Amino acid sequence: AVRARRGSQVAPVSEDDVVQAINKLETLGSGFRVVRVGHRKVVQSVPGELNLDHNKILECAEAHGGWVTAEGAADALGFSRDRVGSALQSLLNEGQAMVDDGHEDGTRRFWFPYLRGFT
């Protein structure tokens, strides 16, 4: 849509263009910022801080196609169930995760749609 409005003679919008624009928004206190999660750069659009536990859980989710279970994350990271539960609840409260209670094995999954692979 941006390219259609700008015309074909203009250079395409690069990842660096987007990062610079978001960094300018961050200066204004808008809540937008770019954070690194595993091998990806993610735009955080809700105010809040990602601590080490959050980042580790997000990296675990990235490795599993955008989701984790509390038990799987605890086992993979060597964290206690309470520690993982606290971090997942915080991510839910910040609107960064979605809960899936409908999996056939009955295990609750926490989805992070922005970490889901796109093809």
N, C-alpha and C positions, 0 to 999 in steps of 0.2 A: 504494500500500500504506500509506503514511504517513497519507494522508487517510482511508482506511477505518478505521484504528485510532483516529484522533483524532476522527472524527465530522464531520458536515457543518457544524456550527456554528462550527468553528474556521477561521481565515483560512488560505489555502493557503500553503505554504512558498515563499518568494520566493528569488530569486537572492541577494539581500543576506543572507538568513538563512543560506544555505549558505556564503557567503563568511565571515561572522562565525564560524560554527561551525568552519570549517577554520582560520581565523586563531587560534582558541583552541587547536586541536590543535597548530598549529605552535609555539606557545609551550611546549608540553610536550616538544618535540623528537621528535615522532612521524614526521617525514619528509613529512607532508602540508603542502602550501601551494598557494596560487593564484598562477599565473603568467599573464601576458598573452602570447599568441602571435598576432601579427597583430591581427585584429579579435576574437579570442576570448579568453575566460578559461578556463584549463585547470587542473584539479586535478592537481598533481604528487604522486604517492603514493610515490615512491621517493626516498630521500635522494640528493642530488646537486645540483650547480649547473649551470644552463644559462648558458653564456657567450654572447657576441655571435654567434659562428659558429653555435652551436646554434640560437639564436633566428632568425637569418637563414634557415637551412635549413628550420626549421619554418614560417616565413612563406611560403617558396617552396612547401613541401608543401601548406600551406593553400590557396594560390592554384591548385593543381593537383588539388584534390579529395582531399587526404590522402596524396599520394605524391610522390616525386622520384626521379630517376636521378642518379647522381654527376655524370655529364657535364652533364645539364641544369641542375643546381644550380650547378655551377662556371661554366657559361656565363652563367646568369641573374645570379649574384652577383659575377662577375668574380674569383672565387677560383681558386687553383691546384687541380689535381686532388688533390694530396696534402693540402691544407688541408681540402677537402670530405671526402675519404676518412677523415681523422683524426676530424673532427666526427661523421660518420655512424657510424664504429666506436664512438665514445664513446656515442652515442645507442643503438646496439644493445646495448652492454655494460650500459647502465642500464635496459634493458628497455622503452625508449620507442619503438623501431622494430621492424618485422618485415621480413624479406627475402622478396622474390618473384622467384625465378629462372625462373618458368614462363611469362613473357609471350611471345607469339608472335614478337616481334621479337628475342628472346634477350637483351634488355637487362635487367640487374638493377634492380629497383625496390625502393625503401625506403618502406614503408607506415607511417603514423602513424594508427592507427585512430581515435584520439580527435579527429583533425582532419577526419575524413570527414564530409561534409555529411549531415544527417538531414532527411528530408522527412516 
